[in-house]
Structures are given as C-alpha cells and as structure tokens.
Amino acid sequence: MDSKGKALILGGGIAGLFAANVLSRHYEEVVIADRDEFPAGPENRAGTPQAYHPHRFLERGKMIVERWFPGITEELLQQGAHPRAQKSVKMTNRFGTLELPDEPNAGCSRSLLEWTLRSRVATLPNVTLLPKLTAQQLLFDAGKKAVTGVVFRDRNVKEPALLHMNADIVVDASGRGSKLADWLQDLGYAIPEAERLHISLGYSTRHYKVPEEIHAAWSTIVNEGDPALGIGTAVFNPIENQLAEIVLYRAGGASYPTTESDLYNQEAEDLFGPAIGNLLEQLEPVSSPRGYRIEECVRQHFEEMEDWPSGLLVLGDAFCSFDPIFGQGMTVAAIQADTLDRCLQSKQEGVLLEQGFERSALQEIQSAIEPAWWLSAAADLRWAGVKYEGRLSAQGFSFAQRLFDICQELAYSHHDMAVFEQYMMVTGLFASPNDLFNAKSITAIVNADRSGQGNAWLHQALEEAGVPLEELLEQIIPAFNTEFLPLTMGLPE
C-alpha cells in the first residue's frame, strides 16, 4: 500500500498506540505527542490517573491486539505477566457461581501493557514519540475547511513556548480530557448533543503479594454484587510479578468503596463473601488503597456534522468513554483502530470519498462503538442514581436487562453453557447484540427457562406493546449496523 503524508496523534495511551500502529502502514511519518513524559519502564504516567486500577481486554480485544502486535502475549509473560492458561476463573452473581478454566492469556497491569505496546511502536521506523507537549488548539485553514495541524505548549524547554506542528491528518486520542468539542466550537462549528451516562461511580484498588500456591491455581475471581440492593462488585485479578489487584466498585453515587487501609480488607471480604473464602487472609498488602471516581461517561456524535473539517479524526475515550469496570475501553479502542485501517484501505481503493473520508470514517467508527456503549449503559442503569441522557430507548434498556437476567440465571443456576456462550459472545464483543436480540433467539431463551417466568415476562411485554416481537425489537433495540469481522483476518500488506 502506498504511504504518503504526515499523521499527528494527540495522546500516547492505548488508543494512540493502536492508532500509530495502523497509521504507520498508511503514512510516511507518524508523530505521537503527549503531555506526559514517557516512562523508561512499566510505570504509570501522571496523565493517566486511572492507570493504577484494573485494565483488561475483552476477548475480541485480545484477538485484535495479538494480530496488530504479534507475539505480545508471550512478550508480556516473559516480563512477568500472570499466565492465565488453565487456571481457575470464579464468577459469582445473585444467580449462582461458575468456575471455569481461563483462556491462554496474560494478566498484567495497565503500566506494563502500555509500556510494552509503546516499546513496540517506538521501533517502527516512521513513528516518533514526542513527550511534554500539551495541545492548545487546532491549526485551521478556513478557506479549505481543513485542520492542518496543532498548536502545542512545549514543556521540554525551560521557558514554555508555543510550538506549531503541521500534519495531513490529526487524530485526537487524548482520552476523557479531550478538548476537541471546545476547539471545534471556537472555530465556529455547532457540536451535536452528546449522549451522557451520569454514573457517579467509585473504585478502590489495592495491590497484594500473592503466595505461590494461589498464583499457581487462580486467575480472576469476580463477585458482581447486586445493584438492586446497592451491593458493590469486587474483583481479584492477578497481574505481573506475583502481584494481584483487588478492586471494589460501586455506581450511582450513594456511597463509595473505602480507601482506608484498616477497613479495606473487611469491605472486600464482605463483598466477596464465600466466593473468595479465606484467600484474603493469605495476601500481603503492598500498597494503600487508592480511589478513583468518574461522574459521567460521554458518547460524542461528531459523525453527524455535515461540515466536519477534513484532516481530523477522533478515537478512544475522546469519542466515547466507558464505565471501566466492564473492560470495554481498551477493546473498543482496538476495534476503532481496526475500523480506521479498513477505512484507510477503502480510501486507497477510491471508496468513502463522496461524503469526505474523515466523516465517513467517523460514521464507521461510531457504528463500531454502539454495541459496547449500549451494553454498558444497560448494565449501569441497574444502579439507583445512574441516569441516561440521550436518544436510546429506556424500554430497550429495561428489555435487555430482563433478558440478560434470564441468560445469567440459566447459566449460573442451571449451568446452561449454550446460553452462557451466546451471552459471552455478545458481551465480549465477538458477536453483535443482533445475534441475541432477535425473535428466534429470544424465544429459545425464554423457552429454556423452566420456571415459566421468562415466558410470562415476554408475554406481558408483547401484550403491553401491542405489536409482534419483531416489531417491538425494531422499536426499542438499536439497529447495530456493525459487521463483526472474521477472527482470522490478517494485517494489511
């Protein structure tokens, strides 16, 4: 594929690193600019306050990262990451407990993962990483309605100065703190109303030294709690060098997990209950608990702007931010980068040019975001105090919650592994929600519920709606136009 021009990426986090790998195959020069200094080793950056807390790829994300960064799992394992293969995963919720062997993947901290990815990207001959550059505004050619670069505040010099950097394409991957909407408004653009999930969530995470016998036997232990009763989630997750992280989570703002060292283990034990047994007593704390809070998650709709400027794209949390507990953020960033690569290939083949490449690419990327956003919102809206502001159907969220309850009860109480696999394929972003939310699948699932409650719920829902199931689904469930691509796709030549 012919390459030309210069790409400038704002942000050197996970989304920015994926974008750099993709763009390096399409542009002569790629620059990643970040406000932080890049650590020499696997350390958390100042600009990523959430980095101390658990990060994970969903199954689709694991597939994509291994494809774009071949051998990354083995490299992480060589650096001390936790080998998950054939270790036990225990998942508990209000319906019961499942204990299964884990997949052959590596458990690690965000800092080790990001450092390993960044080290790979830094070896690409046409990629440059520039630290301590804080983006101030876009460079803009009003006549051409094109973004032509970025103005930075350069903190690499003693007297901070402004640095103008030109580029053929600017990609905002700067995360939750993105100023893109403000910059566009300053240029005179009208910004579409964003969807907002007012979530008021709180994390509390602590790291522990893990004895060898636990390290050898266990992978993740999850107790999902019960949002209806205000009971939070607790997760035990081994990372690198025989360390594990425990995270306590609660949404809705009524209360937050403790960050007091003297209270943390007791709260963790209360949330885990019998799911973790006496394991906590065998762990040695190596840090104090750290808290992290997010007031809202935001999904922008830049793709609706008919006058979107050329030379500008946006990825990652700058486009759509998620509740981190579900592990969707990094996976969606990987999916977005994959989507961008397909769009760039289409551009090379002369497609996606009628509306303008950038807006067409944003539309494709937005379609890739939608399943994760809808699934995350449906799950978070179970918490009292969480409010959704946007265009999606409240009835659709309620319908999804009830169907997911039936799926989980069949899986956790009755060990119906066929339903569990179908459920996990959708929530792991391997399959479209359309594969579950269709008349045939829904009918089969409620018929499998031997209590009869599933059929009774569906009958009542259809009676209240006054329309057939297919028509009800069209009214309340998004279309989900995303194509879920084969898992064996290779990299572009």
N, C-alpha and C positions, 0 to 999 in steps of 0.2 A: 504494500500500500504506500502510495506517495505521501510524504510528510512535508509540511511547509508551515512557516509562521511561528509565532511565539504564544504560548499559553501561560497565563498567570493565575495561580491558585491562592486564594486567601484562606489560610488555615492549614496547619500541618498535622491535624489529628487523623483519625481513622478515615473519615470521608475524603480529606485532602490527599492522603496517601493512596487510596484507591484511585482517585481521580488522576493523580500524577502517573500512576502505572498505565492507566488507559490512555491518557493524552500523550504519553511518551511514544506511543505507537502511531500517532497521527500528526504530531507537530515536531518541527525541528528542535525547538527549545521549549522546555517546561521549567517554570520557576515556582517554587512553593515559598510564600512569605508568611511568617508567623510572628506574632507579638512576643512570644517567649524565646528564651534561649533554648536550643535543643540539647538535652542532657547527653553526656557522653556514654551513659549506660542506662539500664532499665529503671529510671526514676520518674516520679510524677512531675509534670510541668505545672508551674504556677497558674497557668491559664486554663487548667482542667480540674476544677475543684471536685468534680465527681469521680476523678480517676482512682481515688483510694478505694472506692466502693466496687462491688462486683460488676464485671462485664462478661458477656458471653455472646457467642454467635448461636442463633438458631440453626437447625440442621441445614437449611438452604444456604445460610451464610457460611457455614463450614465448607460446603461444597465449592462455593464461589471463591473463597479466599485461597483454597488449595489449588484452584485452577489458575488464578491470576498470580499466585505466589507459590509455584510448585515446590513441594517438599517442606512447606512452612511448619507443618505439624511435627515432623521429625526434628527440624531445627529447634523448635520450642522445647521438645522433650530433651534434646541434648543440652539445653540451657537450664535444665532443672524443672521444667513444667511437669505437672502431675499426669502420669499416664492413666487414662480412664478406662482403657480396654478391659472388659470383662469384670470390672469392679462393680459393686452394687450401687444402684440408684434407688433410693426410697422416697416415694412421693405419697403424701398423706393429705387428704382434704376431708370435708364433713361427710363424704360418702364412704370413705374407707382408705385402704393403703395398698399401693402396688410396689413391689420390689422387683427390679429388672436389672439385667446386665447392661452396663453402659456401652456406648459406641467407642471405637478406637480413635479417640481424640485426645487433645492435650488441654489440661486445665491450667490457667495461668492468670496473673494479674493484668490489668489494663497497661501498666507501665512496661511489663515485659513484652506483651503483644505489640504495643505501639513502637517500642524501640526496635524490635525485630523487623517489623514491616518497614520502618523508616530506614534501617540499615540496608535493607534490600533496595528500596527506592533510591537511596543515595548512590548506589553502584551503577544506576542507569546512566549511560554516557551523556544523555541530553537533558538530565534533570539537575537543577541546582536548588539547594535549600538555603534560604536567607532568614536568619533569626532577627529578633528585636526590631521588627518593622510593624508599626501599628497603622492600619489602614484608616485614612481620614476622610476620603471622598473619592468618587469616580471621576476619571478624566472623560470628557464627553464632547463629541462633535455634534453640535445641534443641527447643522445642515444635513448631515448624513444620518442623524438619529442613531448614533453608534457610540458605544462605550469603547474607548481607545486605550484605557489603562487605569491606574490607581495612583493617588497621592498618598504617600506614607509619611509618618513621623519616624525618623531614623534614630533609634536609641543606641546605635553602635558607635556613635561619635560623642565626644564629651559634651558638646553643645548641641542638643537635639535640633535637627534640621529637617526640613521637608524634602522628600525625595519623590520625583515624578518618574513613574515607570510605565512605559508603553507596552501594549500587548495586542495581539489579534483576537484573543478570547480571554475574558476574565471569568473565573469560576469562584463564586463565593461558597466556601466550605468552612466558614468561620464559626459555625455552631450556634448555640442558643443566643449568644450575644451579638448576632449579626445586626448590622446597621443598614442593611440593604433597603428595607422599606423606607427608612428615613432618607437615605441618599436619593432614591428614585423620586420621592415626594419633593425633595429640594430641587430636583431637575424639572419639576412641573408635571410629573406623572400621577395619575389617580390610581391608588392601590386598591384592588378588590378586598372586600371584607374577608378576614381570615376566620377559619373555624378555631374555636378555643375550647379546651377542656380545662375547666377550673378545678384543679385536682388537689391542691394543698397536701402534697404527700411529704412524708418524712422518712428518712433512712437513718439507721445507726449501724455502723460496721466496726468490727473488731477483728484483729488478726491473732492467730494462735499457732503455737508449735504443736505438731501432731505426732504422737508416738508411732513407731514403725508399724505396729500391728493394725492400727486404724488406717494408716496411709496405704497399707498393702491390700486392705479389704474394701474400703469405702470410696465412693465418688460423692455425688451430691445427695443431700438429704433435704427435702422440702416439706414444710407444713404450710399449706396455703391459708390456714386460718379460716375465718368466716366473716366476710364484710357485713353481712346482715346483722351480726351480733357485735360488730366493732372489734373483732378479734384479728390481730395483725398476722402477717406472714413472717416466717422465719426460714432462713436458708443456711445450710452448712455446705461450703464449697471449697475443696482443696485447690490450692494454687501451686506455685513453684517452691522448691527447696524445703519440702515437708512443712509448709505453712498452709493454713486454711483460713478462710474468711467466714465469719458469721455475720449475716445481715438481718436486721429486724426492720419491718416495713409496715407502714400504715398510711392510708389516704383519707381524705375528707376533712382534715384539719381539727377534728375533735380533740385529738391528743397525738403525741409523737413518741416514738421509742426513746428510751433513756440513753443519755450519753454519760451517765455516772458509772464509773468503774465498779463501785461497790454494789450497784443494782443490776448491772448488765447481765451477769450470768443467770440471776434469778429470773429476770424477764425472759431471757432466751429459753430457759428451762420451762417456764410457764407456757410459752408459745409452742415450743416443740412438743411438749408432753411426752407420751411414751414413744413417739416417733424416733427420738434420739437416745432414749434410755439413759444410761449413766455415762454416755460418751463425753459430755461436757466436763465431768469431773476429771477426765484424763487429759484435757487440753490445757496447755500452759499459755496464758495471755502474754503477748509480746508487744502490745500497744494498748493505749487507752481507746475507748470507743470514740468514733468520730461521727458527727451528724451531717446530714445533707438534706436540704429541702428544695422543693420545686412547687411554685404556686400554680403554674399553668403549663399546658402543652399547646403548641400552636401549629396549625397547618395553613400555610400561605397558599394563595391561589393566583400566583403570578401568571400562570399559563392562560388565564382568561383575559389578559391585557392585549388587546389587538395591536396596540402601539408599542409593544415590548421592544426595547432597543436591541439592535444587533450587537454582537460582540460580548454578550453577557449571559451567563448561566448560573444556576444555584443548585447545590447538592447538600445532603445531610440535614442536620438539625436546623440549618439556616432556611431550609424549605419546609421541613416538617419535623417537629420534636416530639418525642415519645416519653411515656412513663418508663423509666429504665428497668423496672422490675421484670418486665416481660422479655428483655433481651432483644428487642426489635431494632434498636437504633443502629447498631453496627451492621446487622444483617440487611436492613433497608439501605444503608449507605453502600454496601456491596452490590445490592440489586440495582441501585441507581447508577452506579458506575458501569455495571454490565449493560444497562439500558443505554447509557450515553455512548458506549462503544458501538452498539448496534446502530444508533442514530448517526454516528460519525461514518460508519461504513455505508449507510444508506446515502448520506450526503455525497460521499465519494462516488457513489453509483448514480448520482443525479436525482435522488429521491428527496423528499422533505424540503423542497426548495420553494414551493408555491407560497406557503404562509411565511416563509423565513425559517431558516434552520433552527435558530435558537428557540423560538416559540414552539415549533413543532417538537423539539427535543423536550422542552418543559412539559408539554402535554403528555408525551410518552412517559416521562419520569413521574409525573403526577399519577398516572394510571398505575404505575408500579408501587406507589406509596399507599394507595387506597386500601388494599386488604389489611395491611398492618395497622393503619390508623383506625379503621372501623372495628377490628378485633380488639384493639387496645382500649378504645373508648367504651365498647360494650362491657368489657371486664371492669374498668374503673368505675363505671356508673353504678355498679353494685354497692359502692360505698356511700353512705349518707354524707351529704355535704359536697359531693362531686357534682358539678353542673356542666352541661354541654351547651355551647353556643354555636349554632351553625345550621346547615341545611339538611342534615341527615335525619332520618325518621326516628323519633323516640319510640314508636311502636316497633320499628325494626330492631332497635337495641333490646327491647324487652323480649321480643320473639327469640332473638339469638340467645339471650341469657337462659331462657327456659329450655331451648333445645340443647344448649351446652350442658345444662344440669342433667338432662336425661342421658346424654352421652357419657358424662362422668359417672353417673350412678351405675349405668350398665358396665362401665369399665372397672370402677373401683369396688363396687359392691358385688358384682356378678362376674367379674373378670372376662367380659366380652371383649376379646382382643381385636376382633374385626372392627368394632365400633371405635375402640381406642386408637387403632392405627389410622382410621379415617379422620378422627378428631385431631390427632397429632400431625397428620399430613397438612391439614388446613392451618392449625395454629403455628406450625413450624415453617409456614410459608412455602412449603413444597407444592401445595395444591391450592387452587383458587377456592374461596368460600363458595363459589357457584357449585363446586363438586359436592358440597354438603347441603347448601340451601337450594335444593330443587325438590320438586314434588316427590319424585321416586325415592330419593334418599331419606327425606323427612318421614315419609310413610313407613319405610322399612325400619327406621329407628324407633318410632313410637310404637310400632307393632312388636318390636323386640322387648319393650318394657312390659314385663309380665304382670306388673301391678295394675295395669289398665289406666294409670294416671296420665300417661303420655297421650293415649288416645282421647281421653276425656279433655285434656287441655287443648289438643288440636281441634277437636270437635267444637269446643266453646269458642276458640279463636275464629274459626271459619263461620260459625253462626253469627258472631258479633260483626264480622266484616261483611257478611252477606255476599261474598264472592268466592269462586273456586280457589283452591290453594295456589295454583299457578298465577292467578291474577293478584292475589294478596302478596305473593313474593315480589312480583313486579312493582307493586306499590311501595313496599316498605324496605326492601333489601337493595343496596346499590347494584349497578349492573356489573361491576368488576370486569372491565374490558381487557385486563391484563392477560396476555398469553403466558402461561407457565412453561418455560422452555425445557427441552430435554436436559437431563442431568449430565450428559456426556459431551456437551458442546466443547469444542476446543478453542484455543486462543486464535485471534486473527493472525494471518501470516505477516 
